Amino acid sequence: MVVTSQSLEELCINSIRFLAVDAVEKAKSGHPGLPMGAAPMAFVLWDKFLRVNPKNTGWVNRDRFVLSAGHGCMLQYALMYLAGYDSVPLEEIKQFRQWKSKTPGHPENFVTPGVEVTTGPLGQGIANAVGLAVAEAHLAARFNKPGHELIDHYTYVILGDGCNMEGISGEACSLAGHWGLGKLIALYDDNHISIDGSTDIAFTEDVSKRFEAYGWHVQHVENGNTDLEAIAKAIETAKSVTDKPSMIKITTTIGYGSPNKANTADAHGSVLGAQEIELTRQNLGWEYPPFEIPQDVLNHFRKAVDRGAAAEEQWNALWETYKGQYPEEAQIFEGLISGQLPEGWDKALPQYKPEDKALASRKHSEICLNALAPVVPGLIGGSADLTHSNYTELKGIGEFQKGSYAERNVHFGVREHAMGAICNGIALHNTGLIPYGATFLVFTDYMRNAIRLSALSEAQVIWVMTHDSIALGEDGPTHQPVEHVASLRAIPSLLVIRPGDGNETSGAYKVGISERHRPTLLALSRQNLPNLAGSSIDGVAKGAYILSDSEGTPDVILIGTGGELCLCASAAEILKGEGVKVRVVSMPCWELFEEQSAEYKESVLPKAVRKRLAVEAGSTMGWCRYVTDEGDVLGVDTFGASAPGNVVLDKFGFTVDNVVAKAKALLG
């Protein structure tokens, strides 16, 4: 039935729809169906509830909005343009999915100011939102005072069927329910369609009952297409529930308004086409040409600018009062939100001498975490149910739980993937919190997408990965990482560090805390490692450095990382005793080494020295970059075996004698 007259609300909703339809058509690429169906819920949320300042996307106490169904990103871009965000003018809408536009094919926080998190893979966004809500709850519990609620905002999410199918959403939402994150509100776009067709071909569970079992407050709006009052009432009710996160199932029609493609998979991930768009315009009574928006609509949406400015001004006044009444708390809070680390924080990192007791680098990591916790107030995190194997407990600090949100030890349970995305969300709250997440290195396979997204999103997360090689021992090949370090090094902008002793572990944490816009992954040993003469905290920041040397040009260079660095150091002493000139290079981080000047790299690995031996108990992939055609790599290119760690190392050739023998073979 053709619509002939429309209320202002209907015009606003159709403005969202047709900005999405026209942008997708111009790009000849995209997903128009979700914006068309979810426009009513999005309009109600942004018009009546979302508290943001479009002219200051970094306002600390803004509500956070996450479009977890990121393929429908034109919904968010349309809303941002209409609400007056400077980052998304109309010209950017017209450049949807084009080179260097601010409107890429999925929301990217590092591209478009105002987009909170990068939501590409389904399920990541809702899990990020749990992290955002954790950050809000934690900061509110630490800093709010009676009458001075510095942190008091909501995290709103729109997610779809695909997000609810992905396992990560179940992990994260289970945790959100356990923690009782009452300021997390998810709007579930229940449209029953995925790329393959109707969801009933693979997805017939009762999602509402599942979320109720997680401990969420659940509502259902049966007519999400036109019942704006019911949507608004449901959100209002959700806000009144303070002890549980809320999920509002809103049943919609994907591609709403399209005569031939609504409620079909054709509306999901394909352009409607010029003919169908014209029919849709007629069907919805939309008389405007592509990208033209009625002035009344713009005037209405742009009220968000004044509302946001007033809300921020009110908060600024509150902040001024707070600083006068609570100067100590204000100083810590200001340090966090400014992104400035406390002066001299790195002096807390322990330093070691060769005579100090040998410890596993996972144990050195624990010492670092507990040295840093008192001086780095933003440090917060924990383990995926391996706290006492990863050694990640902050001692003397309580557990982040419902009722104790101010604490900084976070238990994620056996949920590696959710842990990863939640840590990303905490970091991307952008209030100075530095999250860390821990598990065994081998289980990075379970959370690789979240680790990749931390790098893509420029999120400062410290990934604490222990049991880093076949030296893990008796648990056997299922638990012994072989290819993992090599595969993680392949992720752009991820700093992968294998520290070789206590000083290098301190150096790894110095890097991880200092790097404000990229993640750091620490690969830590289970076995004890001696503290080595010449090891350096500051050397880690250069990626590689000379651990020990001989006079003149070396005959051979031994390059070691992690637990194998000590093998190189000991082998070098034997070789020097036999008259061989040996240089030992510690290379804890390839990525940092590649960022050094050509002069520095030449000083560490001179091109003239062709005989090099790299020693690392993992895949040899990639070492050809540093080991020439006259060199060799002692590594592991098969799966491991179950036996005591020292036996496994011996059987795979990771002994001082074998390093000596391989070096001699290179020398002929």
Buried (B, 14 or more C-beta within 10 A) or exposed (E): EEEEEBEEBBBBBBBBBBBBBBBBBBBEBBBBBBBBBBBBBBBBBBBEBBBBBBBBBEBBBBBBBBBBBBBBBBBBBBBBBBBBBEBBBEEBBBBBBBEEBBBBBBBBBEBBBBBBBBBBBBBBBBBBBBBBBBBBBBBBBBBBEEEBBBBBBBBBBBBBBBBBBBEBBBBBBBBBBBBBBBBBBBBBBBBBBBEEBEBEEEBEEEBBEBBBEBBBBBBBBEBBBEBBEBBBBBBEBBBEBEEBBBBBBBBBBBBBBBEBBBBBBBBBBBBBBEEBBEBBBBBBBBEBEBBBBBEEBBEBBBEBBEBBBEBBEEBEEBBEEBBEEBEEBBEBBEBBBEEEBBEEBBEBBBBBEEEBEBBBBBBBBBBBBBBBBBBBBBBBBBBBBBBEBBBBBBEEBEEBBBEEBBBBBBBBBEBBBBBBBBBBBBBBBBBBBBBBBBBBBBBBEBBBBBBBBBBBBBBBBBBBBBBBBBBBBEBBBEBBBBBBBBBBBEBEBBBBBBBBBBBBBBBBBBBBBEBBEBBBBBBBBBBEBBBBEBBBBEBBBBBBBBBBBBEEEBBBBBBBBBBBBBBBBBBBEBBEEEEBBBBBBBBBBBBBBEBBEEEBBEEBBEEEBBBBBBBBBBBBBBBEEBBBEEBBBBBBEEEBBBBEBEEBBBEBBBBBEBBBEBBBEBEE
